[in-house]
């Protein structure tokens, strides 16, 4: 078993996808409006995924699965993920507006998907935890409204970490937002990660030129990995090798 990550898929399929008939794919929000590298990105993800991922592997998706506004509109995006090998573990992103009632969402998932919210899941000797996160204090234009959401996400993250308990397992955390502001100032998320001895944090949200704002590979004794699909050239990145699990 290996653990990989790739996020920010931003799917918008308007009909079922057949990987043998890519020319028939229909989307309601083509991603190439954000750059030529996004043209046919769903096929790049599929081709890279099936080359890299085995059925026993885990793939972390730190949010922004779909542009859908409602769960019913996300069905083809979720079905597409259900075609892929491995077990998917995910958290919501800021664009996952279809993710509202957790119980209803979990009922709609394909068999190879698990979603986290105020809880965790265990794979081998690893506890997977996470929450969406938000803009962090010190960010440009940070408002009182942002502070309320930031505080709520701190609570959700601690609920997730507490649920893992004192099992002594390695902890990998997923967030959608980078867990610090653009100046990489230490905050309550980082203090929480240190307290709970988090080993690795996987996050997304940053695209294009904004990826220059990403955290270094290691800081405060924690490993950080940006997993936005375009940053990874639409191929899952290895987070944890089976030899270390």
Secondary structure as the mmCIF struct_conf table of DSSP 4:
data_model
#
loop_
_struct_conf.conf_type_id
_struct_conf.id
_struct_conf.beg_label_comp_id
_struct_conf.beg_label_asym_id
_struct_conf.beg_label_seq_id
_struct_conf.end_label_comp_id
_struct_conf.end_label_asym_id
_struct_conf.end_label_seq_id
STRN STRN1 UNK A 3 UNK A 5
STRN STRN2 UNK A 7 UNK A 7
STRN STRN3 UNK A 11 UNK A 11
STRN STRN4 UNK A 13 UNK A 13
BEND BEND1 UNK A 14 UNK A 15
TURN_TY1_P TURN_TY1_P1 UNK A 19 UNK A 20
HELX_RH_3T_P HELX_RH_3T_P1 UNK A 22 UNK A 24
STRN STRN5 UNK A 27 UNK A 27
BEND BEND2 UNK A 28 UNK A 29
HELX_RH_3T_P HELX_RH_3T_P2 UNK A 31 UNK A 34
HELX_RH_3T_P HELX_RH_3T_P3 UNK A 36 UNK A 38
TURN_TY1_P TURN_TY1_P2 UNK A 39 UNK A 40
HELX_RH_AL_P HELX_RH_AL_P1 UNK A 41 UNK A 52
TURN_TY1_P TURN_TY1_P3 UNK A 55 UNK A 56
STRN STRN6 UNK A 58 UNK A 62
BEND BEND3 UNK A 63 UNK A 63
STRN STRN7 UNK A 66 UNK A 66
BEND BEND4 UNK A 69 UNK A 70
HELX_RH_3T_P HELX_RH_3T_P4 UNK A 71 UNK A 74
HELX_RH_AL_P HELX_RH_AL_P2 UNK A 75 UNK A 82
TURN_TY1_P TURN_TY1_P4 UNK A 83 UNK A 83
BEND BEND5 UNK A 84 UNK A 86
STRN STRN8 UNK A 87 UNK A 91
TURN_TY1_P TURN_TY1_P5 UNK A 94 UNK A 95
TURN_TY1_P TURN_TY1_P6 UNK A 97 UNK A 98
HELX_RH_AL_P HELX_RH_AL_P3 UNK A 102 UNK A 108
BEND BEND6 UNK A 109 UNK A 109
TURN_TY1_P TURN_TY1_P7 UNK A 111 UNK A 112
STRN STRN9 UNK A 113 UNK A 115
BEND BEND7 UNK A 117 UNK A 118
STRN STRN10 UNK A 121 UNK A 123
TURN_TY1_P TURN_TY1_P8 UNK A 124 UNK A 125
STRN STRN11 UNK A 126 UNK A 130
TURN_TY1_P TURN_TY1_P9 UNK A 137 UNK A 138
BEND BEND8 UNK A 139 UNK A 139
TURN_TY1_P TURN_TY1_P10 UNK A 140 UNK A 141
HELX_RH_AL_P HELX_RH_AL_P4 UNK A 144 UNK A 164
BEND BEND9 UNK A 166 UNK A 166
STRN STRN12 UNK A 170 UNK A 174
BEND BEND10 UNK A 176 UNK A 177
BEND BEND11 UNK A 179 UNK A 180
TURN_TY1_P TURN_TY1_P11 UNK A 182 UNK A 183
HELX_RH_AL_P HELX_RH_AL_P5 UNK A 188 UNK A 195
TURN_TY1_P TURN_TY1_P12 UNK A 196 UNK A 197
STRN STRN13 UNK A 200 UNK A 203
HELX_RH_3T_P HELX_RH_3T_P5 UNK A 208 UNK A 213
HELX_LH_PP_P HELX_LH_PP_P1 UNK A 214 UNK A 216
BEND BEND12 UNK A 217 UNK A 217
STRN STRN14 UNK A 218 UNK A 219
TURN_TY1_P TURN_TY1_P13 UNK A 220 UNK A 221
STRN STRN15 UNK A 222 UNK A 226
STRN STRN16 UNK A 228 UNK A 228
TURN_TY1_P TURN_TY1_P14 UNK A 229 UNK A 234
BEND BEND13 UNK A 235 UNK A 235
HELX_LH_PP_P HELX_LH_PP_P2 UNK A 236 UNK A 236
STRN STRN17 UNK A 237 UNK A 240
HELX_RH_3T_P HELX_RH_3T_P6 UNK A 242 UNK A 244
#
